[in-house]
Amino acid sequence: MSDYTLDISVVIPLLNEEESLPELHAWIKRVMDENQFSYEIIFVDDGSTDTSWEVIDKLSAENPEVCGISFTRNYGKSAALNTGFSHTKGRVVITMDADLQDSPDEIPDLYRKIAEEGYDLISGWKKKRYDPISKTIPSKFFNWVTRKMSGIYLHDFNCGLKSYKGEVVHNIEVYGEMHRYIPVIAKWAGFGKIGEQVVEHRARKYGSTKFGLERFVNGFLDLLSITFVSRYRKKPMHLFGTLGSLSFFVGAVITLWLIGLKVYEISAGVPSDQIRDVVDQPLFFLALVAIIMGTQLFLTGFVAELVSRNASKENDYLIREKRGY
């Protein structure tokens, strides 16, 4: 999408947030009107079991700037963001959570960072947080690991409050649970001007958190996955082929050395009862394992190369209903 008809698109993924939605909408509307922005608000209901969709339906009917998307079931935050991104019309796209812990008053500054200062992506940094220590300490650790592995020096990768250039969200794909690493995905897609802004973190007013401690384990695995996919998705043979060739080479060298050693001992007149057969030496079996692993890794890279050239680049999520489209 190259033509943007609005200044800002606000994408809000949500799950069971019926109480906060009217207040959040009114707050966003006030901020937008005060700054005379043209805008849309896209609520993506990720399979809520409360009356969240009914609230969105009513807001959409009464306010032309409100759009709604409802999934048939809970797909996860990444799916909600990816689908919301595909429907945006704003020159700048802003994401925030629906629980009122993100302040819409941050929107003007986030907008200016993109529209006037030329950033591709601005990530919020909740410098002062109202979360329990069981959440803040692991979060700091994973942010540190992500900085080291990605080379992107942000303090809070997982902050839901972010702003993007419109071109960014239309040229990246967020899947699985990769919403934590959108800056990494954007960087590998070629959008390298990434910054951060200190934002207000508010105590939760309604409901309860939807994330447990398992998200930290999943987050680490996702980081390994996104690092691998980002670097080798288009060239898997570069990784598997290199490892396979190295393993095969090491195994072949050891095998040839063992054979050569036996030939040397025979030619040197060493008594036959003192010469060990090649297959009687443990080192031979290690070499055999290396050769087999090398062959398997090389073939894995070859198959992955074929798959990567023919795989679909899109995720399909079943949308139950839409409003405002």
C-alpha positions as CSV (number, residue, x, y, z in Angstrom):
1,M,0.0,0.0,0.0
2,S,1.6,3.3,-1.1
3,D,-1.3,5.7,-0.8
4,Y,-2.4,6.5,2.8
5,T,-5.7,8.3,3.3
6,L,-5.3,8.9,7.1
7,D,-2.7,10.4,9.4
8,I,-3.0,7.6,12.0
9,S,-4.3,4.1,12.3
10,V,-4.5,2.7,15.9
11,V,-4.5,-1.1,16.1
12,I,-5.7,-2.5,19.3
13,P,-5.6,-6.3,19.8
14,L,-7.8,-7.5,22.7
15,L,-9.1,-10.4,24.6
16,N,-12.0,-10.1,27.1
17,E,-11.7,-6.3,27.7
18,E,-15.4,-5.3,27.7
19,E,-15.1,-2.9,30.6
20,S,-12.1,-0.8,29.3
21,L,-13.2,-0.4,25.6
22,P,-15.6,2.6,25.9
23,E,-13.2,4.5,28.1
24,L,-10.2,3.7,25.8
25,H,-12.2,4.8,22.7
26,A,-13.2,8.1,24.3
27,W,-9.7,8.8,25.5
28,I,-8.2,8.2,22.0
29,K,-10.9,10.3,20.4
30,R,-10.2,13.2,22.7
31,V,-6.5,13.1,21.9
32,M,-7.1,12.8,18.2
33,D,-9.6,15.7,18.1
34,E,-7.3,17.9,20.1
35,N,-4.5,17.4,17.6
36,Q,-6.7,17.4,14.5
37,F,-5.5,14.1,13.3
38,S,-7.4,12.1,10.7
39,Y,-7.5,8.6,12.1
40,E,-9.1,5.2,12.5
41,I,-9.3,2.8,15.4
42,I,-9.1,-0.9,14.5
43,F,-10.2,-3.2,17.4
44,V,-9.2,-6.8,16.8
45,D,-11.1,-9.1,19.0
46,D,-9.0,-12.2,19.5
47,G,-11.8,-14.6,20.3
48,S,-13.2,-12.9,23.4
49,T,-15.7,-14.9,25.5
50,D,-17.2,-11.9,27.2
51,T,-19.2,-9.1,25.5
52,S,-16.2,-7.3,24.0
53,W,-17.5,-7.8,20.4
54,E,-20.9,-6.4,21.3
55,V,-19.2,-3.3,22.7
56,I,-17.1,-2.9,19.6
57,D,-20.1,-3.4,17.4
58,K,-21.9,-0.6,19.2
59,L,-18.9,1.7,19.1
60,S,-18.6,1.1,15.3
61,A,-22.2,1.9,14.7
62,E,-22.0,5.2,16.6
63,N,-18.5,6.3,15.5
64,P,-17.4,6.1,11.8
65,E,-13.7,6.1,12.8
66,V,-14.1,2.7,14.7
67,C,-13.5,-0.5,12.8
68,G,-13.7,-4.0,14.3
69,I,-12.4,-7.4,13.4
70,S,-13.5,-10.5,15.3
71,F,-11.8,-13.9,15.1
72,T,-13.7,-17.1,15.3
73,R,-11.4,-18.2,18.2
74,N,-8.3,-17.1,20.1
75,Y,-5.3,-17.1,17.7
76,G,-3.0,-15.0,19.8
77,K,-1.7,-11.4,19.9
78,S,0.6,-11.9,16.9
79,A,-2.3,-13.0,14.7
80,A,-4.4,-10.1,15.8
81,L,-1.7,-7.5,15.1
82,N,-0.8,-9.1,11.7
83,T,-4.5,-9.0,10.6
84,G,-5.0,-5.5,12.0
85,F,-1.9,-4.3,10.1
86,S,-3.2,-5.6,6.8
87,H,-6.3,-3.3,7.2
88,T,-4.6,-0.1,8.1
89,K,-4.9,3.1,6.0
90,G,-2.8,5.5,8.1
91,R,0.5,7.0,7.2
92,V,1.6,6.2,10.8
93,V,0.3,3.0,12.6
94,I,0.2,2.9,16.4
95,T,-0.4,-0.2,18.5
96,M,-1.5,-0.3,22.1
97,D,-3.1,-2.7,24.5
98,A,-6.7,-2.5,25.4
99,D,-6.3,-2.7,29.2
100,L,-5.7,1.1,29.7
101,Q,-2.2,0.5,30.9
102,D,-1.0,2.3,27.7
103,S,-1.8,6.0,27.6
104,P,-3.3,7.5,24.4
105,D,-1.7,10.8,25.5
106,E,1.5,9.4,24.1
107,I,0.1,9.3,20.5
108,P,1.1,12.8,19.3
109,D,4.8,12.3,20.3
110,L,4.8,8.8,18.8
111,Y,3.3,10.2,15.6
112,R,5.8,13.1,15.3
113,K,8.8,10.7,15.7
114,I,7.6,8.8,12.6
115,A,6.1,11.6,10.5
116,E,8.6,14.4,11.2
117,E,11.8,12.7,12.5
118,G,11.8,9.9,9.9
119,Y,12.0,6.9,12.2
120,D,10.7,3.6,10.8
121,L,9.6,2.3,14.2
122,I,9.4,3.7,17.7
123,S,9.1,1.3,20.6
124,G,7.7,2.5,24.0
125,W,9.8,2.1,27.1
126,K,7.9,1.7,30.3
127,K,10.7,2.9,32.5
128,K,8.5,2.9,35.6
129,R,6.3,-0.1,35.7
130,Y,3.4,-1.2,37.8
131,D,4.0,-4.9,37.4
132,P,5.0,-7.5,40.1
133,I,8.7,-8.4,40.5
134,S,7.9,-11.9,39.1
135,K,7.2,-10.1,35.8
136,T,9.7,-7.3,35.7
137,I,12.9,-9.3,36.5
138,P,12.4,-11.9,33.8
139,S,11.4,-9.2,31.4
140,K,14.7,-7.3,32.0
141,F,16.6,-10.5,31.4
142,F,14.9,-11.3,28.1
143,N,15.3,-7.7,27.0
144,W,19.0,-7.9,27.7
145,V,19.3,-11.2,25.7
146,T,17.3,-9.8,22.8
147,R,19.5,-6.7,22.7
148,K,22.7,-8.9,22.5
149,M,21.3,-11.3,19.9
150,S,19.6,-8.7,17.7
151,G,21.9,-5.7,17.9
152,I,18.9,-3.5,18.5
153,Y,19.4,-1.5,21.7
154,L,15.9,-1.1,23.1
155,H,15.0,-1.3,26.8
156,D,11.5,-2.8,26.3
157,F,10.9,-5.0,23.2
158,N,7.6,-6.3,24.5
159,C,5.9,-2.9,25.1
160,G,2.6,-2.9,23.3
161,L,2.7,0.8,22.7
162,K,4.6,1.3,19.5
163,S,4.4,3.5,16.3
164,Y,5.4,2.5,12.8
165,K,5.7,4.0,9.4
166,G,2.9,2.6,7.3
167,E,5.3,0.9,4.9
168,V,6.7,-1.1,7.8
169,V,3.5,-2.9,8.8
170,H,2.6,-3.7,5.2
171,N,5.9,-5.3,4.6
172,I,6.4,-7.5,7.6
173,E,4.7,-10.7,8.8
174,V,4.0,-11.3,12.5
175,Y,3.2,-14.9,13.3
176,G,3.3,-17.4,16.1
177,E,4.1,-15.3,19.2
178,M,6.6,-13.1,17.4
179,H,4.8,-9.8,18.5
180,R,7.5,-9.5,21.1
181,Y,10.2,-9.2,18.4
182,I,8.6,-6.9,15.8
183,P,11.6,-4.5,16.0
184,V,13.8,-7.5,15.1
185,I,11.5,-8.5,12.2
186,A,11.4,-4.9,11.0
187,K,15.2,-4.6,11.1
188,W,15.7,-7.8,9.1
189,A,13.1,-6.5,6.6
190,G,15.3,-3.5,5.9
191,F,13.7,-0.9,8.2
192,G,16.7,0.0,10.3
193,K,15.9,3.4,11.8
194,I,14.5,2.2,15.1
195,G,14.2,4.2,18.3
196,E,12.4,4.3,21.6
197,Q,10.4,6.7,23.7
198,V,9.8,6.7,27.4
199,V,6.1,6.2,27.9
200,E,3.7,6.1,30.9
201,H,2.8,2.8,32.3
202,R,-0.5,2.8,34.2
203,A,-1.8,0.3,36.7
204,R,-4.4,-2.1,35.4
205,K,-7.9,-0.7,36.0
206,Y,-10.1,-3.6,34.8
207,G,-9.7,-7.4,34.4
208,S,-6.5,-9.4,34.8
209,T,-3.4,-10.1,32.8
210,K,-3.7,-12.7,30.0
211,F,-0.1,-13.8,30.2
212,G,1.6,-16.3,32.6
213,L,5.2,-17.2,33.3
214,E,5.2,-19.6,30.4
215,R,5.5,-16.6,28.1
216,F,9.2,-16.2,29.2
217,V,10.0,-19.7,28.0
218,N,8.1,-19.2,24.8
219,G,9.8,-15.8,24.4
220,F,13.3,-17.3,24.5
221,L,12.4,-20.0,22.0
222,D,10.8,-17.4,19.8
223,L,13.9,-15.3,19.9
224,L,16.0,-18.3,18.7
225,S,13.4,-18.9,16.0
226,I,13.2,-15.4,14.8
227,T,17.0,-15.0,14.8
228,F,17.4,-18.2,12.7
229,V,14.5,-17.4,10.3
230,S,15.6,-13.8,9.8
231,R,19.1,-14.8,8.8
232,Y,18.5,-18.1,7.0
233,R,14.9,-18.1,5.7
234,K,15.9,-17.3,2.2
235,K,19.2,-19.3,2.3
236,P,18.8,-22.3,4.6
237,M,21.5,-24.2,2.6
238,H,24.0,-21.6,3.8
239,L,23.5,-22.9,7.4
240,F,22.7,-26.6,7.0
241,G,25.0,-27.0,4.0
242,T,27.9,-25.5,5.8
243,L,27.4,-27.5,9.0
244,G,26.8,-30.7,7.0
245,S,29.9,-30.2,4.8
246,L,32.0,-29.5,7.9
247,S,30.7,-32.6,9.8
248,F,31.1,-34.8,6.7
249,F,34.7,-33.5,6.2
250,V,35.7,-34.1,9.8
251,G,34.3,-37.7,9.7
252,A,36.0,-38.4,6.4
253,V,39.3,-37.1,7.6
254,I,39.2,-39.2,10.7
255,T,38.2,-42.3,8.7
256,L,41.0,-41.8,6.2
257,W,43.5,-41.2,9.0
258,L,42.5,-44.5,10.7
259,I,42.9,-46.4,7.4
260,G,46.2,-44.7,6.6
261,L,47.5,-45.5,10.1
262,K,46.7,-49.2,9.6
263,V,48.4,-49.2,6.2
264,Y,51.5,-47.5,7.7
265,E,51.6,-50.1,10.5
266,I,51.4,-53.0,8.1
267,S,54.1,-51.5,5.8
268,A,56.3,-50.8,8.9
269,G,56.2,-54.5,9.8
270,V,54.2,-54.2,13.0
271,P,53.0,-57.7,14.1
272,S,49.5,-58.3,13.0
273,D,48.3,-59.2,16.5
274,Q,49.3,-55.6,17.5
275,I,47.4,-53.9,14.7
276,R,43.8,-53.0,15.5
277,D,41.2,-53.2,12.9
278,V,39.7,-49.9,11.8
279,V,36.2,-51.0,12.9
280,D,37.4,-52.0,16.3
281,Q,38.3,-48.4,17.2
282,P,35.8,-46.1,18.9
283,L,37.1,-43.2,16.9
284,F,35.9,-44.9,13.8
285,F,32.3,-44.9,15.0
286,L,32.5,-41.3,16.0
287,A,33.7,-40.6,12.4
288,L,30.8,-42.6,11.0
289,V,28.3,-40.6,13.1
290,A,29.9,-37.4,11.8
291,I,29.6,-38.6,8.2
292,I,25.9,-39.6,8.6
293,M,25.1,-36.3,10.4
294,G,26.8,-34.4,7.7
295,T,24.9,-36.1,5.0
296,Q,21.6,-35.5,6.8
297,L,22.3,-31.9,7.5
298,F,23.2,-31.3,3.8
299,L,20.0,-33.0,2.7
300,T,18.0,-31.0,5.2
301,G,19.4,-27.8,3.8
302,F,18.6,-28.9,0.2
303,V,15.0,-29.7,1.1
304,A,14.6,-26.5,3.1
305,E,15.9,-24.6,0.1
306,L,13.2,-26.1,-2.1
307,V,10.5,-25.4,0.6
308,S,11.6,-21.8,1.1
309,R,11.3,-21.1,-2.7
310,N,7.7,-22.5,-2.8
311,A,6.2,-21.6,0.6
312,S,3.3,-19.2,0.9
313,K,4.2,-16.0,2.6
314,E,0.8,-15.4,4.1
315,N,-1.0,-16.6,7.2
316,D,-4.8,-17.1,6.9
317,Y,-6.9,-16.4,9.9
318,L,-10.6,-17.1,9.9
319,I,-12.4,-13.8,10.5
320,R,-15.9,-14.1,11.8
321,E,-17.2,-10.5,11.3
322,K,-16.0,-7.0,10.4
323,R,-17.3,-3.6,11.1
324,G,-16.6,-0.3,9.3
325,Y,-15.2,-1.9,6.1
